Amino acid sequence: MEPSAYTFSSPLAGYESAPSLPDEKAADGKSYVNPQTGILSESYQRFTEPLDNGVRGAFFQNNPTQKTFAFELWQRIRHEFPELRIYKFWEGPLGPHPVAMFEVNLFTPAQFGAFIPWLVINRGPLSALIHPNTVNPKSGEHDEAKRDHTQRATWMGERLPLDLSIFRST
């Protein structure tokens, strides 16, 4: 069923009293410093509701409502997963991405295993592209970005057309 057929509560529900997020950049100069709480998201221990935690186990349009939702989701991720690398919220196209977007980097299987099921439930009406950033074992270069964004990619929600012309031919 189309995402507009559903209603979605704000991703910031439960975080209304959280302190404001800083605009300070991390050492890489691009991602944000997130306030550390010393407490990992519960999603590291249990799948996000309503995923089955029992026997079976278990971003963005130019639409103003979706853009607001995306920005709130970006804030929620910074609150709940401060250990992840979270980049700027872009209000328009960037790189191969045709619409507003932000990037979250995951560095361990545990982070992937906690964050992706959480995102399945909390992404609301948004599409999310999940792709690796592979490294050529011989050169150490990230020279397969086009393949990472296509053949190796997984989409949540509607697949959006990417501008693949930005990738050099290999």
ROROLO-931696 format. One record per atom (N, C-alpha, C): residue in three letters; x, y, z. Coordinates in steps of 0.02 Angstrom, whole numbers, plus 32768, in hexadecimal, padded with zeros to 4 digits. Each point is the difference from the previous one (the first is absolute). Last residue first. Layout:
BEGIN
ALAXYZ;...
This chain:
BEGIN
THR86B280987D10;THR80387FD68015;THR80067FC47FD4;SER7F91810F8008;SER7FFF7FBC7FE5;SER803C7FDA8018;ARG7F9180C78093;ARG802C7FF77FC7;ARG7FFC7FB77FE8;PHE7F38808D8079;PHE80347FCE800C;PHE802A7FF77FC2;ILE7F40808F8009;ILE8036801D8028;ILE80397FCF800C;SER7F2E7FCD7F8F;SER803280217FD4;SER8039801D8028;LEU7F327F948053;LEU803D7FD87FFE;LEU8036801F7FD4;ASP7F1E8043808D;ASP8026801D7FC9;ASP80447FDE7FFE;LEU7F137F8E805C;LEU803E80228012;LEU8020801E7FC2;PRO7EF87FB38053;PRO803380007FCB;PRO803D80298017;LEU7F627F7780AE;LEU800380417FDD;LEU80367FFD7FCA;ARG7F597F4B8091;ARG8041800A7FE0;ARG7FFD80427FDB;GLU7F647FC480DA;GLU800380067FB8;GLU8047800C7FE8;GLY7FF67F8A80E8;GLY7FCF802C7FE1;GLY800980027FB5;MET80D27FB98067;MET7FC57FFB802A;MET7FCE80327FE3;TRP80DF7F807F87;TRP7FD38037800D;TRP7FCB7FED8033;THR810C7FB77FB2;THR7FBE7FE98015;THR7FD6803E800E;ALA80F77FC07F6C;ALA7FD380288029;ALA7FBF7FDC8011;ARG80C37FC37F6C;ARG80087FED8046;ARG7FCE8023802F;GLN8002802C7F11;GLN7FFE7FB78008;GLN80037FEB8049;THR800380F27FE4;THR7FD17FDD7FD4;THR7FFD7FB68011;HIS809380A3806A;HIS7FBF80228000;HIS7FCC7FDC7FD6;ASP80E27FB0800D;ASP7FE780018045;ASP7FB9801F8003;ARG807480037F31;ARG7FE97FBC8010;ARG7FE37FFD8047;LYS806380CA7FC0;LYS7FC47FF47FD6;LYS7FE37FBB800F;ALA80CA803C8069;ALA7FC78023801C;ALA7FC07FF47FD8;GLU80F57FA98004;GLU7FC47FDD7FE7;GLU7FC18021801C;ASP80EC80378037;ASP7FF880087FB8;ASP7FC37FDC7FE3;HIS8091804D80DC;HIS7FB77FF67FFB;HIS7FEE800A7FB7;GLU80FB7FAE805B;GLU7FD580357FE9;GLU7FB67FEB8003;GLY80D07F7D8029;GLY7FE78024803B;GLY7FD180397FEF;SER80777F537F71;SER801380477FFF;SER7FED80258040;LYS7FD67F117FE8;LYS8042800C7FE2;LYS801680498006;PRO7F277FB18049;PRO80357FE3802A;PRO8046800C7FE5;ASN7F20809C7FEC;ASN80267FD37FD4;ASN803B7FE48029;VAL7F198051806F;VAL804480167FF3;VAL80227FCB7FD5;THR7EEE8056803E;THR80347FCD7FF9;THR804380207FF0;ASN7F10803A8070;ASN803680287FE4;ASN803C7FD27FFC;PRO7EE87FC68002;PRO80437FFD801D;PRO802C80367FE1;HIS7EEF8018801F;HIS80347FE67FD4;HIS80437FFE8023;ILE7EE4803F8009;ILE80337FE2802A;ILE80347FE27FD1;LEU7F2980BD7FFA;LEU80317FD97FDA;LEU80357FE78030;ALA7EF38054801E;ALA80458000801A;ALA802A7FD27FD4;SER7F018094800E;SER80297FCC7FE1;SER80468005801D;LEU7F138052807E;LEU803D800F7FDB;LEU801E7FC27FDF;PRO7F3D8028809E;PRO7FEF80017FB9;PRO803E80067FD3;GLY80307FA680F1;GLY7FC1801D7FED;GLY7FF47FFD7FB5;ARG80BA7FB2809A;ARG800B802B7FC5;ARG7FC0801F7FE7;ASN80247F5C80BE;ASN7FFC8048800E;ASN8008802D7FC3;ILE800A7F078002;ILE7FC480148024;ILE7FF8804C8002;VAL80C17FA17F9B;VAL7FC67FE17FDE;VAL7FBF801B8020;LEU80CE80378066;LEU7FEE802A7FC8;LEU7FC47FE57FDA;TRP805A7F7F80AF;TRP7FE3803D801D;TRP7FE8802E7FC7;PRO80787F407FC4;PRO7FBC7FEF8015;PRO7FDC803D801E;ILE80E280277FC5;ILE7FD67FF37FC6;ILE7FB97FE98013;PHE80AD802A80AB;PHE7FE4803B7FDE;PHE7FD07FF07FC8;ALA80767F558082;ALA7FD48028802A;ALA7FDD80367FD8;GLY809F7F737F95;GLY7FC97FD6801A;GLY7FD08025802C;PHE80C4806D7FB0;PHE7FD37FF17FC8;PHE7FC37FDA801A;GLN80A98028809A;GLN7FDF803E7FEF;GLN7FCD7FF47FC7;ALA80877F4B803A;ALA7FD1800F8037;ALA7FDA80407FF1;PRO80AD7FBD7F6D;PRO7FC47FD97FF7;PRO7FCD800E8037;THR80A580C67FC9;THR80057FBC801A;THR7FC17FD97FF0;PHE802280E87FC0;PHE80447FE67FFE;PHE80087FB98019;LEU7F5080CD7F88;LEU80017FC98030;LEU80437FDD7FF9;ASN7F8B81017FBA;ASN80327FCB7FF5;ASN7FFE7FCF803A;VAL7F5080B97F81;VAL80147FE28040;VAL80317FC87FF0;GLU7F8A80EA7F7E;GLU80287FC27FFF;GLU800F7FEB8048;PHE7F3580977F71;PHE80378003802F;PHE80207FBB8001;MET7F4B80A57F56;MET801C7FC2801C;MET8030800F8038;ALA7F46805E7F26;ALA801E800E8041;ALA80187FBF8020;VAL7FF07FE07F01;VAL7FD48023802F;VAL8026800E8041;PRO80597F817F41;PRO7FD580327FDF;PRO7FD7802B802F;HIS80FF7F7E8003;HIS7FBF7FFD8021;HIS7FD380387FE6;PRO80EF7FD17FD0;PRO7FD27FDB7FD5;PRO7FB880028019;GLY808B80C38059;GLY80207FC67FE1;GLY7FCF7FDC7FD3;LEU7F7580958082;LEU80488001800C;LEU801E7FC07FE2;PRO7F0380A1801A;PRO80297FCC7FE1;PRO804B80098010;GLY7F68807580B1;GLY7FF57FF67FB9;GLY802E7FCA7FE6;GLU8000804B80E4;GLU7FBA800D7FEF;GLU7FF17FF77FB6;TRP80B57F8F80B8;TRP7FFF80277FC2;TRP7FB880087FEB;PHE808F7FC880EB;PHE7FBF7FF77FDF;PHE7FFF802F7FC4;LYS80E77F978073;LYS7FD280387FF8;LYS7FBF7FEA7FDE;TYR80847F3A8075;TYR8014803B7FDA;TYR7FC780327FFB;ILE805D7F2F80AB;ILE7FC4801C7FE1;ILE801280427FE0;ARG80687F12807B;ARG8015803D7FDD;ARG7FC580187FD7;LEU7FEB7F7480EF;LEU80067FF97FB8;LEU801980427FE1;GLU7FCD7FE480EA;GLU80407FE07FEF;GLU80097FF77FB5;PRO7F368056806C;PRO803680327FFB;PRO80437FE37FEE;PHE7EFC7FBE7FFD;PHE803C7FDC7FEA;PHE803C80307FFA;GLU7F2A804E804E;GLU7FFE7FB98015;GLU803E7FD97FEE;HIS7FE580EE7FC8;HIS7FF27FF68047;HIS800A7FB78015;ARG801480397F1C;ARG8037801F8025;ARG7FF77FF8804B;ILE7F537FB87F74;ILE80397FD47FF9;ILE803B801C8026;ARG7F4180867FF6;ARG7FF57FC5802A;ARG803B7FD17FFD;GLN7FFF80BB7F70;GLN800B80138045;GLN7FFA7FC4802F;TRP7FCC7FDC7F1F;TRP804780108006;TRP801280138048;LEU7F1D7FE87FCA;LEU80217FBE8004;LEU804B80098009;GLU7F8380C17FDB;GLU7FF27FE68043;GLU80217FBB8009;PHE800B805E7F2B;PHE80298028802E;PHE7FF67FE98048;ALA7F797F9D7F5B;ALA80457FEC7FF7;ALA802E80268030;PHE7F1C803C7FF8;PHE80087FBF801F;PHE80497FE97FFD;THR7FC980C47F8E;THR7FFC800B8048;THR800B7FBE8025;LYS7FF07FF27F1A;LYS803F80218011;LYS8002800E804C;GLN7F3B7FA87FA5;GLN80347FCD8003;GLN8043801F8013;THR7F4D80917FDE;THR7FF17FD7803A;THR80367FCB8009;PRO800B808C7F3F;PRO80108023803F;PRO7FF37FD7803F;ASN80487F9D7F0E;ASN7FC2800D8021;ASN800F80218044;ASN809F7FA17F67;ASN7FFD80498006;ASN7FBF8017801E;GLN80767F0A8038;GLN7FDC80257FCC;GLN8005804B800A;PHE80AA7F2B8042;PHE7FD080318019;PHE7FE180287FC7;PHE80A47F5A808E;PHE7FF27FFB8006;PHE7FD280267FDC;ALA7F9C7BDD825B;ALA7FEE80367FD4;ALA801E80057FB6;GLY7FB47F3D80B8;GLY803280347FF6;GLY7FEA80357FCD;ARG7F927F2C805F;ARG800F800B7FB9;ARG803880337FF5;VAL7FAE7FC680DF;VAL801B7FC47FDF;VAL8016800E7FB8;GLY7FDF80DC8082;GLY7FF37FBE801B;GLY80217FC97FD8;ASN7FEB80F67FDE;ASN80397FEF802B;ASN7FF97FBA801D;ASP7F9A809C7F25;ASP7FF77FC6802B;ASP80407FF18026;LEU7FB280F97FAC;LEU80217FC47FE7;LEU7FFB7FC88034;PRO7FA280EF8001;PRO7FDF7FC1800E;PRO80227FC27FE1;GLU80898091807F;GLU7FBA7FED7FF8;GLU7FE580207FC0;THR81057FC4801B;THR7FD08036800A;THR7FB97FE67FF6;PHE80C67F5B8051;PHE7FE880207FC3;PHE7FCB80338012;ARG80C17FC980B1;ARG7FBF7FE77FE8;ARG7FEF80227FBF;GLN80D2802D8064;GLN7FEE7FC48025;GLN7FC17FDE7FE7;TYR805B80CD7FA9;TYR80397FD47FFF;TYR7FF17FBD8022;SER7F6580B77FFC;SER80007FDA7FC1;SER803D7FD47FF9;GLU7FD880A380AF;GLU7FE57FBD8010;GLU80017FD47FC2;SER80B480C68017;SER7FBA7FF77FEE;SER7FEA7FB98013;LEU80CB805D808C;LEU7FF27FEE7FBA;LEU7FB57FF97FF6;ILE8092809880B4;ILE7FCC7FCD7FFA;ILE7FF37FF27FB6;GLY809180AC8051;GLY80197FC58022;GLY7FCF7FC67FFD;THR7FF780E17F9A;THR7FD97FF6803D;THR801C7FC68029;GLN805580C47F3B;GLN80037FBA8016;GLN7FDB7FFA8043;PRO7FE580B47F2B;PRO800A7FF88048;PRO7FFE7FB78014;ASN8057804E7F0F;ASN7FC17FF18021;ASN800D7FF7804A;VAL807680767F18;VAL800D7FE78044;VAL7FBB7FF68020;TYR80207FF67EEF;TYR7FF18027803C;TYR80157FDE8040;SER806C7FF87EF7;SER7FCA7FE58029;SER7FF9802A8040;LYS80AA80447F6A;LYS7FC27FFB7FDB;LYS7FC67FE7802B;GLY80EF8018803F;GLY7FED80407FE2;GLY7FBE7FFF7FDC;ASP80817F58808A;ASP80037FF87FB8;ASP7FEB803F7FDB;ALA7FF67FF080F0;ALA804580067FE8;ALA80057FF87FB4;ALA7F1380518057;ALA802F7FCF801A;ALA804480097FDF;LYS7F4580C98024;LYS80157FCB7FD3;LYS80337FD38023;GLU7F2B80A18063;GLU80497FF47FFE;GLU80107FC57FD2;ASP7F288063804B;ASP801380057FBA;ASP804A7FF37FF6;PRO7F4C7F9E80C8;PRO803280327FED;PRO800C80007FB5;LEU7F147FC38083;LEU803B7FE17FE3;LEU803280367FEB;SER7F45800A80CF;SER800D80127FBB;SER80407FDF7FE8;PRO7F7F7F8380C4;PRO8023803F7FF5;PRO800A800D7FB5;ALA7F2B7F748057;ALA80487FF67FF5;ALA802180437FF5;SER7F107FCB801F;SER802680248034;SER804B7FF87FF8;GLU7F657F947F6A;GLU7FEA80468002;GLU802A80298032;TYR7FFE7F0E7FB3;TYR803D80298004;TYR7FF0804A8004;GLY7F5B7F557FE6;GLY80287FE68038;GLY804080278009;ALA7F9D800E7F14;ALA7FD57FEE8039;ALA802A7FDE8035;LEU8049804D7F21;LEU8019801D803D;LEU7FD47FF1803D;PRO7FCE7FBF7F1B;PRO803A7FDA8017;PRO801C801B8042;SER7EFA80187FBA;SER804080227FF9;SER80387FD48018;SER7F297F857FA4;SER800D802F8037;SER8045801D7FF6;PHE7F597FA57F3D;PHE803F7FF58022;PHE800780338038;THR7F3F7F7F7F49;THR8013803A8029;THR803F7FEE8027;TYR7F9E7FA27F04;TYR800D7FF58047;TYR800A80438024;ALA7FE17FEA7F13;ALA7FC57FE0801C;ALA80077FF5804B;SER80AF80567F6F;SER7FD080348013;SER7FBF7FE3801D;PRO80B47F727FA9;PRO800E801E8042;PRO7FCC80348015;GLU7FBB7F317F5D;GLU8024803F7FFA;GLU800B80218045;MET7FE57EF37FE1;MET7FD6803B8000;MET802D803E8000;
